[in-house]
Amino acid sequence: MKILTKLTKVFFFLIFFSNTAFAINEFKFLQKEVSGQFCKELFNRLDFPGFPSNQKQPFKLNTELIIEDINKVDGKNLDFDALFTLYVYWKDPRIASLLKDMGMYEDTNKPAWLCDYDPNIIWGVNRKIFDPVVEFYNRKDKPDFIKGRADWIEIFSNGTVQSRIRDTAKFKSNFNFKKFPFDKQIFKFELYTEFPVTRTVFEPNKVMKKYEDTLYNIEGEDGIHVPGWKVTNVKTSLDRYTEGDYDYEGFILEITAERVSFYYLIKIFLPIIFILGISWSVFWVHPREVDAKVNITIVALLALIAYNFIIDEEIPKLDYLTFLDAFIFVSYIFTGASTMLCVYAHYRFEKYKNPINKVDYYSKFLGPISYFTILVIIILYFL
């Protein structure tokens, strides 16, 4: 049973740590297995709950944030769901000193994995080591304070401490819908720590640059999957702000994606143009058939109103016009204008008894030309 347990652990770490997603990009396993007794003794001797009082430099929080999937993009509620993996590691000289005393320290940039612990026992009530309290500032749901921020805490032979969490969460975002449905949106992830820059600063892991260049498409993997969107850019940055007497730093990941607009072209734009074409076809009907002409234009107008209800489900109530709003509004105007022109054409026919009606004649050509001219102006303004 013990042999099976050991093999399971080895298999587990090979699966996770051989992957490019592992934040400590270079590490090793000791040829001689680390005993459970050693990890227990190390845990018992750990007693470093706060920031080192004699340390002048802040802990550098080496950060790797992997976004595996973005889904349920909710324009009305200005949020989205994401599956992510977050690695954060830093070196604690007190742990390095303790490992020296225990004969397990290595002065190297390729440390050996030694032990891992449940965050509830190492960051919980006991508070055995320093906790930088790294949290997502724009996360909407509230995770468990300890377990919701890390799956496990690992210690390496050079005094490095690493936390890792893989989770799904809902994030808020400030979407701009002015160009909807030909818009680009930024899916933002904001990480901040509870401590000022005198104690902790973020340092993006070197693999983050690779993610920026490849849009998270590493070694043949599919990259980020966002249904209905195409990822165009990945950017990481550091943000600083002042609160009271202290400066704080954050790690920001921005994923820019453009909306796949084919659906809207086929299901909204082309049908609306087709409906508008039907409403303006009445000017080829004899002016005496006013009932038939008006019925056609009214049905077309009602169809446009129905489309408006469909679009209202996509985005919130805004204090500005989107491209689609302007397109539908102009279509409303021209559909309504066809109804009024039909009535006016019938009035002129009854008055002058002339079968060649100038209103119908000029509307056949001027209507579509003016409509598409205005559409071009709207496209130039919004897009």
C-alpha positions as CSV (number, residue, x, y, z in Angstrom):
1,M,0.0,0.0,0.0
2,K,2.9,2.4,0.8
3,I,4.6,1.6,-2.5
4,L,1.3,2.4,-4.4
5,T,1.0,5.7,-2.5
6,K,4.5,6.7,-3.4
7,L,4.0,5.8,-7.0
8,T,0.8,7.8,-7.1
9,K,2.6,10.9,-5.7
10,V,5.4,10.6,-8.2
11,F,2.9,10.3,-11.1
12,F,0.9,13.3,-9.8
13,F,3.9,15.6,-9.7
14,L,5.2,14.4,-13.1
15,I,1.9,15.3,-14.6
16,F,1.6,18.7,-13.1
17,F,5.2,19.9,-12.9
18,S,6.5,18.8,-16.2
19,N,3.9,21.1,-17.8
20,T,4.9,24.5,-19.0
21,A,2.3,25.9,-16.7
22,F,4.4,25.3,-13.6
23,A,5.5,28.7,-12.3
24,I,9.0,27.6,-11.0
25,N,10.1,26.9,-14.6
26,E,13.2,24.9,-13.5
27,F,13.0,22.4,-10.7
28,K,14.0,18.9,-9.8
29,F,13.1,15.9,-7.6
30,L,15.7,14.6,-5.2
31,Q,17.0,11.1,-6.1
32,K,16.5,10.2,-2.4
33,E,12.9,10.4,-1.4
34,V,12.0,13.0,1.1
35,S,10.5,11.2,4.1
36,G,7.1,12.1,5.6
37,Q,8.9,12.5,9.0
38,F,11.1,15.3,7.5
39,C,8.0,17.2,6.2
40,K,6.4,16.9,9.7
41,E,9.5,18.1,11.4
42,L,9.8,21.0,8.9
43,F,6.2,21.9,9.5
44,N,6.7,21.9,13.3
45,R,9.7,24.1,13.1
46,L,8.1,26.6,10.7
47,D,7.2,29.7,12.7
48,F,7.4,32.7,10.3
49,P,3.8,34.1,10.2
50,G,4.8,37.7,9.4
51,F,7.1,39.7,7.3
52,P,10.8,39.5,8.4
53,S,11.4,42.5,10.7
54,N,15.1,42.8,9.6
55,Q,14.4,42.5,5.8
56,K,14.7,45.7,3.9
57,Q,13.7,44.4,0.5
58,P,10.1,43.2,-0.3
59,F,9.2,39.7,-1.2
60,K,9.1,39.4,-5.0
61,L,5.9,37.5,-5.8
62,N,6.7,35.7,-9.0
63,T,3.3,35.3,-10.7
64,E,2.0,33.1,-13.5
65,L,-1.7,33.3,-14.4
66,I,-3.0,30.8,-16.9
67,I,-6.4,31.4,-18.4
68,E,-7.7,28.2,-19.8
69,D,-11.2,29.1,-20.7
70,I,-13.6,32.1,-20.7
71,N,-17.3,31.5,-21.0
72,K,-20.7,32.8,-20.1
73,V,-19.9,36.3,-21.2
74,D,-22.8,38.3,-19.9
75,G,-23.1,41.7,-21.5
76,K,-26.2,42.6,-19.5
77,N,-24.5,42.0,-16.1
78,L,-21.0,43.1,-17.3
79,D,-19.3,39.9,-16.2
80,F,-17.9,36.6,-17.4
81,D,-16.8,33.2,-16.1
82,A,-13.2,32.0,-16.4
83,L,-11.3,28.8,-15.6
84,F,-7.8,29.8,-14.4
85,T,-4.7,28.5,-12.7
86,L,-2.6,30.8,-10.6
87,Y,0.9,30.1,-9.4
88,V,2.7,32.6,-7.0
89,Y,6.1,31.9,-5.5
90,W,8.6,33.8,-3.4
91,K,11.8,33.1,-1.5
92,D,11.8,33.4,2.3
93,P,15.3,33.6,3.8
94,R,14.0,32.3,7.1
95,I,12.9,29.1,5.5
96,A,16.2,28.9,3.7
97,S,18.0,29.2,7.0
98,L,15.9,26.5,8.5
99,L,16.6,24.2,5.6
100,K,20.3,24.8,6.2
101,D,20.0,23.7,9.8
102,M,18.1,20.6,8.6
103,G,20.8,19.8,5.9
104,M,18.4,20.2,3.0
105,Y,19.2,23.6,1.6
106,E,20.5,24.1,-1.9
107,D,21.8,27.5,-3.2
108,T,20.4,27.1,-6.7
109,N,17.9,28.5,-9.2
110,K,16.8,24.9,-10.0
111,P,15.5,23.8,-6.5
112,A,14.2,20.5,-5.5
113,W,10.7,20.0,-4.4
114,L,10.5,19.0,-0.8
115,C,7.1,19.1,0.8
116,D,3.5,20.4,0.2
117,Y,0.9,21.3,2.8
118,D,-2.8,22.0,3.0
119,P,-3.3,25.8,3.1
120,N,-5.7,25.4,6.0
121,I,-3.0,24.1,8.3
122,I,-0.1,26.3,7.1
123,W,-2.0,29.6,6.5
124,G,-5.0,28.9,8.7
125,V,-5.2,29.3,12.5
126,N,-1.6,28.1,13.0
127,R,-0.2,30.6,10.5
128,K,3.1,28.9,10.1
129,I,4.5,31.0,7.2
130,F,4.0,34.4,5.7
131,D,0.8,34.8,3.6
132,P,1.0,37.6,1.0
133,V,-2.9,37.4,0.7
134,V,-3.0,37.5,-3.1
135,E,-6.6,38.0,-4.3
136,F,-8.6,38.8,-7.5
137,Y,-9.8,42.3,-7.0
138,N,-12.5,42.0,-9.7
139,R,-13.8,38.6,-8.7
140,K,-17.5,38.8,-8.1
141,D,-18.1,35.7,-6.0
142,K,-16.3,35.5,-2.6
143,P,-14.0,32.5,-2.2
144,D,-13.1,30.8,1.1
145,F,-10.4,33.0,2.6
146,I,-7.9,30.2,2.9
147,K,-8.9,27.3,0.8
148,G,-10.3,29.5,-1.9
149,R,-7.0,31.1,-2.5
150,A,-4.8,28.0,-2.8
151,D,-5.1,24.3,-3.4
152,W,-1.7,23.6,-1.7
153,I,1.5,25.3,-0.5
154,E,4.8,23.9,-1.6
155,I,8.3,24.3,-0.2
156,F,11.5,23.9,-2.2
157,S,15.1,23.3,-1.3
158,N,16.3,26.9,-1.8
159,G,13.7,28.4,0.5
160,T,11.1,29.1,-2.1
161,V,7.4,28.9,-1.2
162,Q,4.8,28.4,-3.9
163,S,1.0,28.5,-3.8
164,R,-1.2,27.1,-6.5
165,I,-4.9,27.3,-7.2
166,R,-7.0,26.0,-10.1
167,D,-10.6,27.3,-10.0
168,T,-13.6,28.7,-11.9
169,A,-14.9,32.1,-10.9
170,K,-17.0,35.0,-12.1
171,F,-15.3,38.3,-12.9
172,K,-16.7,41.7,-13.5
173,S,-15.5,43.9,-16.4
174,N,-16.2,47.3,-17.9
175,F,-17.4,46.5,-21.4
176,N,-17.8,49.2,-24.1
177,F,-20.6,48.4,-26.5
178,K,-20.3,51.4,-28.8
179,K,-19.3,49.3,-31.8
180,F,-21.6,46.3,-30.9
181,P,-21.8,43.8,-32.5
182,F,-18.4,44.6,-34.2
183,D,-16.8,45.4,-30.8
184,K,-13.7,44.3,-29.1
185,Q,-13.8,43.8,-25.3
186,I,-11.1,43.4,-22.7
187,F,-11.4,40.5,-20.2
188,K,-9.4,41.8,-17.2
189,F,-8.0,39.9,-14.3
190,E,-6.7,42.1,-11.4
191,L,-4.5,40.6,-8.7
192,Y,-3.6,42.6,-5.6
193,T,-1.9,41.8,-2.3
194,E,-2.9,43.1,1.1
195,F,0.6,44.4,1.8
196,P,2.3,47.6,0.5
197,V,5.3,47.6,-1.8
198,T,7.7,47.8,1.1
199,R,6.7,44.2,1.8
200,T,5.5,42.6,-1.4
201,V,5.8,43.4,-5.1
202,F,4.7,41.4,-8.1
203,E,7.1,40.0,-10.7
204,P,5.5,38.4,-13.8
205,N,6.9,35.0,-14.5
206,K,9.0,34.9,-17.7
207,V,6.5,32.5,-19.3
208,M,3.9,35.3,-19.2
209,K,5.8,36.9,-22.1
210,K,5.4,33.7,-24.1
211,Y,1.7,33.8,-23.4
212,E,1.5,37.3,-24.7
213,D,3.3,36.3,-27.9
214,T,1.3,33.1,-28.5
215,L,-2.1,34.1,-27.0
216,Y,-1.8,31.2,-24.6
217,N,-1.3,28.7,-27.5
218,I,1.7,26.8,-26.1
219,E,3.3,23.6,-27.6
220,G,0.3,22.8,-29.8
221,E,-2.4,23.4,-27.2
222,D,-5.6,25.1,-28.3
223,G,-5.1,28.3,-26.2
224,I,-8.0,30.2,-24.7
225,H,-11.4,29.2,-25.8
226,V,-14.0,31.9,-25.7
227,P,-17.3,30.9,-27.4
228,G,-18.4,33.7,-29.8
229,W,-15.2,35.6,-29.5
230,K,-11.7,35.5,-31.1
231,V,-8.7,36.4,-28.9
232,T,-6.5,39.0,-30.5
233,N,-4.2,40.2,-27.7
234,V,-2.8,39.2,-24.3
235,K,-1.1,41.8,-22.1
236,T,0.3,41.8,-18.6
237,S,1.2,44.9,-16.6
238,L,1.8,46.1,-13.1
239,D,-0.4,48.7,-11.4
240,R,0.4,50.9,-8.5
241,Y,-1.9,53.1,-6.3
242,T,-1.6,55.0,-3.1
243,E,-3.9,54.5,-0.1
244,G,-3.2,56.4,3.0
245,D,0.6,56.4,3.7
246,Y,1.4,53.4,1.6
247,D,1.8,52.4,-2.0
248,Y,0.4,49.1,-3.2
249,E,1.0,47.1,-6.4
250,G,-1.2,44.9,-8.5
251,F,-0.7,42.4,-11.3
252,I,-3.0,43.0,-14.3
253,L,-3.8,40.5,-17.1
254,E,-5.8,41.8,-20.0
255,I,-7.2,39.5,-22.7
256,T,-8.6,41.4,-25.7
257,A,-11.1,39.6,-27.9
258,E,-13.2,40.6,-30.8
259,R,-16.8,39.5,-31.2
260,V,-17.5,36.9,-33.9
261,S,-20.0,39.0,-35.9
262,F,-21.1,36.5,-38.5
263,Y,-24.2,35.5,-36.4
264,Y,-25.4,39.1,-36.3
265,L,-24.8,39.6,-40.0
266,I,-26.9,36.6,-40.9
267,K,-29.5,36.7,-38.2
268,I,-30.0,40.5,-37.8
269,F,-28.5,42.8,-40.4
270,L,-29.4,40.9,-43.6
271,P,-33.0,40.1,-42.4
272,I,-33.6,43.7,-41.4
273,I,-32.3,45.0,-44.7
274,F,-34.6,42.4,-46.4
275,I,-37.6,43.5,-44.3
276,L,-36.8,47.1,-45.2
277,G,-36.6,46.2,-48.9
278,I,-40.1,44.6,-48.6
279,S,-41.5,47.8,-47.0
280,W,-40.1,49.9,-49.9
281,S,-41.3,47.6,-52.6
282,V,-44.8,49.1,-52.1
283,F,-43.9,52.0,-54.3
284,W,-44.1,49.6,-57.3
285,V,-47.8,49.0,-56.3
286,H,-50.5,51.2,-57.8
287,P,-51.3,54.2,-55.5
288,R,-55.0,53.2,-55.4
289,E,-54.1,50.0,-53.5
290,V,-53.4,52.0,-50.3
291,D,-54.7,49.3,-47.9
292,A,-52.3,46.6,-49.3
293,K,-49.4,49.1,-49.3
294,V,-50.0,50.2,-45.7
295,N,-50.5,46.6,-44.5
296,I,-47.1,45.6,-45.9
297,T,-45.3,48.6,-44.3
298,I,-46.9,48.0,-40.9
299,V,-46.0,44.3,-40.9
300,A,-42.4,45.3,-41.7
301,L,-42.4,47.8,-38.9
302,L,-43.7,45.2,-36.4
303,A,-41.0,42.7,-37.5
304,L,-38.3,45.3,-36.8
305,I,-39.8,45.9,-33.3
306,A,-39.6,42.1,-32.7
307,Y,-35.9,42.2,-33.6
308,N,-35.3,45.0,-31.1
309,F,-36.6,42.7,-28.3
310,I,-34.0,40.0,-29.3
311,I,-31.2,42.5,-29.2
312,D,-32.2,43.8,-25.7
313,E,-31.2,40.4,-24.3
314,E,-27.6,40.9,-25.4
315,I,-26.5,44.2,-23.7
316,P,-27.6,46.4,-20.7
317,K,-29.6,49.6,-21.0
318,L,-26.9,52.1,-22.0
319,D,-26.8,55.9,-21.9
320,Y,-25.2,55.9,-25.4
321,L,-26.1,54.5,-28.9
322,T,-24.4,51.4,-30.2
323,F,-23.7,50.8,-33.9
324,L,-26.6,48.3,-33.9
325,D,-28.9,50.8,-32.2
326,A,-28.2,53.4,-34.9
327,F,-28.7,50.8,-37.6
328,I,-32.1,49.7,-36.2
329,F,-33.1,53.3,-35.5
330,V,-32.5,54.4,-39.1
331,S,-34.3,51.2,-40.3
332,Y,-37.3,52.3,-38.1
333,I,-37.3,55.7,-39.6
334,F,-37.2,54.5,-43.2
335,T,-39.9,51.8,-42.6
336,G,-42.1,54.4,-41.0
337,A,-41.4,56.8,-43.8
338,S,-42.6,54.3,-46.3
339,T,-46.0,54.1,-44.5
340,M,-46.4,57.9,-44.5
341,L,-45.3,58.2,-48.2
342,C,-47.9,55.5,-49.1
343,V,-50.6,57.5,-47.5
344,Y,-49.4,60.7,-49.2
345,A,-49.1,59.0,-52.6
346,H,-52.7,57.8,-52.3
347,Y,-53.8,61.4,-51.3
348,R,-52.2,62.8,-54.5
349,F,-53.7,60.0,-56.6
350,E,-57.2,60.8,-55.3
351,K,-56.6,64.5,-55.8
352,Y,-55.1,64.5,-59.3
353,K,-56.3,61.2,-60.6
354,N,-52.9,60.7,-62.2
355,P,-51.7,57.0,-62.4
356,I,-48.1,58.2,-62.7
357,N,-47.4,59.3,-59.2
358,K,-44.3,61.4,-58.5
359,V,-44.1,60.3,-54.9
360,D,-44.0,56.6,-55.8
361,Y,-41.6,57.3,-58.7
362,Y,-39.0,59.1,-56.8
363,S,-39.3,57.0,-53.6
364,K,-38.4,53.8,-55.6
365,F,-34.8,55.2,-56.1
366,L,-34.2,58.0,-53.6
367,G,-35.3,55.8,-50.6
368,P,-32.8,53.0,-51.0
369,I,-30.0,55.4,-52.1
370,S,-30.5,57.7,-49.1
371,Y,-30.8,54.7,-46.7
372,F,-27.5,53.1,-47.7
373,T,-25.8,56.6,-47.8
374,I,-26.8,57.1,-44.2
375,L,-25.6,53.5,-43.3
376,V,-22.2,54.4,-44.8
377,I,-22.1,57.5,-42.6
378,I,-23.0,55.5,-39.5
379,I,-20.3,52.9,-40.3
380,L,-17.7,55.6,-40.7
381,Y,-18.7,57.2,-37.4
382,F,-19.0,54.1,-35.2
383,L,-16.4,51.7,-36.8
